[in-house]
Every structure is written in structure tokens, then in C-alpha cells.
Amino acid sequence: MSVPTESIAPDPTATQAASVFDPYAPWMLAGLLLLAAWGLARRWRRAELRGRLGVPAPEAPLPRLPWAVAAPLLFTLSFLFGLLAWSVTLGTHSALGQFLRRWDDTAQQWAKGLSVPGVHGLAALLTEIGRGGALVLLVGLVALLLLRRRQGFLALAWITACAANGLTVRVLKAFIGRARPPESTEAAFAGLSFPSGHAAGAVMVLGLLVWLLQDWAPPSRRAWWALLGGLLIIGIAVSRVILQAHYMTDVFGGLLLGACSLVLTIAVMEHARRW
């Protein structure tokens, strides 16, 4: 039986389960972005002043993600996210929308029939790791570590970027208004569905942490940290489908959104820390 995936208005229970901050999320996001822009502009002006006075710039590695690479990558990721969001809402009757609907149905049927011992327990564990509270704790711990290392700019940028990503998810969920799968009956899975906040948060927080570890970890261990981060991101994303908390397209939407935030953040941070 086909599972409907059209965008529908959230029901009262979903609205009640949403965060109490959701109505203010657009304003909070706008304020956070304006504050970040003001901080970057101030940092740039200080760098210009140092240059005129002949003061050396702070030591920092050369950018590993130049804008020549970041800009087209951001455009591609944003286009794919927009196309996916359209396909599961206004474009459900298009050829792409119908294809993605069948894809969602297949993934839901696979999740229903999954009976491998221990898989659901592992999925529940991974979902808890990717839940907002756990990621907020990780963000706080990393921020404290950055402050201890006297890297105040990176600590502030880290907190701001992770918070902006989370708020963006809330704003897009409310704007798109896609309901959860019918099988998603648990109270913990109430609320709106597209994009997956777990997937977006995992990509942003864990991906940015892996980027930070490229400076901290010995060269021989950097690849292992990147592999561990990638496996955790994939595991958290797949767990949302296994637990039937999201459609497959919700998860891919979250991954694309998180990747957009990650690429933009890394490109800005790598250049700004040299100012």
C-alpha cells in the first residue's frame, strides 16, 4: 500500500510536540545571522587596521576550502535541497515526485519488515546520540575546549554555526509542513518531518568537529577520525528510517541541508581566522 507523502498542515498534537521556541525561530535565526555578520565585519575592519599599521596577521593554516571550490559546491547542494523539497511538496505529481514517493514507500516497507536482532536497539541508540540534547552537550564541551586553548573566535563561530543550523531546520520544517510517516506514532517522533533534524545536526556538528580535529589530531589519526565521524553520520541518518520516524527523503533533505551549512561554515571560518 502506498504511503502518502504530500505536504499537509500539522495536526494539533504535532504542533504541541514542537518546541515552544518554534514561533520565534525565524526571528532568532535572523538575529543570529545579523550578529554573525556584524562580528565578521568587525573582525575584517580590525584586520584592515592591523594591515595599515604593519601589525602581522594571526598565524593560521592556509584555507583548505577556497571559495572557488566552496561556491559551486554550495550552489549544487542548495539546488538539490530545493529540488527535493519541491518534489515532496508541490511537485508530488511530477515524475520526480512520483519516483521519490515510491522510494519512500520502499524504504518504509523495508523498515517494517526489518527483523534482524539488535538492529532496532542500535538504531535507538544512534537516534539518542543524534538527538538535540546530546548534540548541544557536545557543542558545549567542544566550545569549552576551544576556550581553554585560547581560540575564542573558533569557539564563538562553532556555537553560532551549530545554533544557526538547528534554527534553520526548525524554520524549514514549519515552512514546508510535511507530516511524519503514519507509522511514526511515538510521542518522541511527533512534529513535522522535512528535513530531518537528526541528519542535518549530525552532518553539521560531527562534520565540523572532524574539521577541527584535522588541526588537533596527529596526521596519522586524522583519517580515522573522519571515518568515525562519517560512520556516525550515516548511522544516525539510517536510524531515523529504521525507526520509521522519517521518510527516506526527509533524511536526504537533512543531509543536504547539513552539508550546505557545513561547507559555508568551514569556508567562512577558514578565511576569517586569518584576519
Residue pairs with C-beta under 8 A, 6 or more apart in sequence:
2 101
2 105
3 104
3 105
3 108
3 181
3 182
3 247
4 182
5 88
5 92
5 100
5 101
5 104
5 178
5 247
5 249
6 88
6 89
6 92
7 88
7 89
7 90
7 92
7 176
7 177
7 178
7 179
7 194
8 177
8 178
8 179
9 177
10 18
10 177
10 179
10 191
10 192
11 179
13 190
14 179
14 180
14 190
14 191
14 192
16 190
17 187
17 190
17 191
18 170
18 174
18 191
18 192
19 25
19 170
21 28
21 170
22 170
22 174
25 167
25 170
25 171
25 174
26 171
28 167
29 164
29 167
29 168
29 171
32 160
32 163
32 164
32 167
33 164
35 160
36 157
36 160
36 164
39 156
40 268
40 272
43 153
43 272
43 275
44 272
44 275
46 275
47 57
47 275
50 56
50 57
51 57
57 274
57 275
58 273
58 274
58 275
60 273
60 274
61 215
61 270
63 267
63 270
63 271
63 274
64 214
64 270
65 263
65 266
65 267
65 270
66 267
67 267
67 271
70 263
70 264
70 266
70 267
73 263
74 260
74 263
74 264
74 267
77 256
77 259
77 260
77 263
78 260
80 256
81 195
81 253
81 256
81 257
81 260
83 96
84 100
84 249
84 252
84 253
84 256
85 172
85 176
85 194
85 195
85 253
87 94
87 96
87 97
87 100
87 249
88 97
88 100
88 176
88 178
88 194
88 247
88 249
88 253
89 176
89 177
89 178
89 194
91 97
92 98
92 101
100 249
103 248
103 249
104 247
104 248
104 249
107 241
107 247
107 248
108 181
108 183
108 241
108 244
108 247
108 248
111 183
111 241
111 242
111 243
111 244
112 183
112 244
114 120
114 242
119 242
120 242
120 243
122 235
122 239
123 238
123 239
123 242
123 243
124 239
124 243
126 232
126 235
126 236
126 238
126 239
127 198
127 236
127 239
127 240
127 243
127 245
128 134
129 232
129 236
130 198
130 199
130 201
130 202
130 236
130 239
131 198
132 166
132 197
132 201
135 162
135 201
135 202
135 205
138 205
138 209
139 158
139 159
139 162
139 205
142 158
142 209
142 212
143 155
143 158
143 159
146 152
146 154
146 155
146 158
146 212
147 155
153 272
153 273
154 212
154 269
154 273
157 265
157 268
157 269
157 272
158 208
158 212
161 204
161 208
161 261
161 265
161 269
162 201
162 204
162 205
162 208
164 261
165 200
165 201
165 204
165 205
165 257
165 258
165 261
166 197
166 201
168 200
168 257
168 261
169 195
169 197
169 200
169 201
169 254
169 257
170 197
172 194
172 195
172 257
173 191
173 192
173 193
173 194
173 195
173 197
174 192
176 192
176 194
176 195
177 192
178 192
178 193
178 194
178 250
179 192
179 193
180 189
180 190
180 191
180 192
180 193
180 245
180 246
181 193
181 244
181 245
181 246
181 247
183 244
184 190
184 193
184 244
184 245
184 246
186 245
188 245
189 243
189 244
189 245
193 246
193 247
193 250
194 247
194 249
194 250
194 253
195 250
195 253
195 254
195 256
195 257
196 237
196 240
196 246
196 250
196 251
196 253
196 254
196 255
197 254
198 236
198 237
198 239
198 240
198 245
198 246
198 254
199 233
199 236
199 237
199 240
199 246
199 250
199 251
199 252
199 253
199 254
199 255
199 258
200 254
200 255
200 257
200 258
200 261
201 254
201 258
202 232
202 233
202 236
202 237
202 258
203 233
203 254
203 255
203 257
203 258
203 259
203 261
203 262
204 258
204 261
204 262
204 265
206 229
206 232
206 233
207 229
207 233
207 258
207 259
207 262
208 262
208 265
208 266
209 229
210 225
210 226
210 229
210 230
211 262
211 266
213 222
213 225
214 222
214 225
214 226
217 225
233 255
237 251
237 254
237 255
238 251
240 246
240 250
240 251
241 247
241 248
241 251
246 254
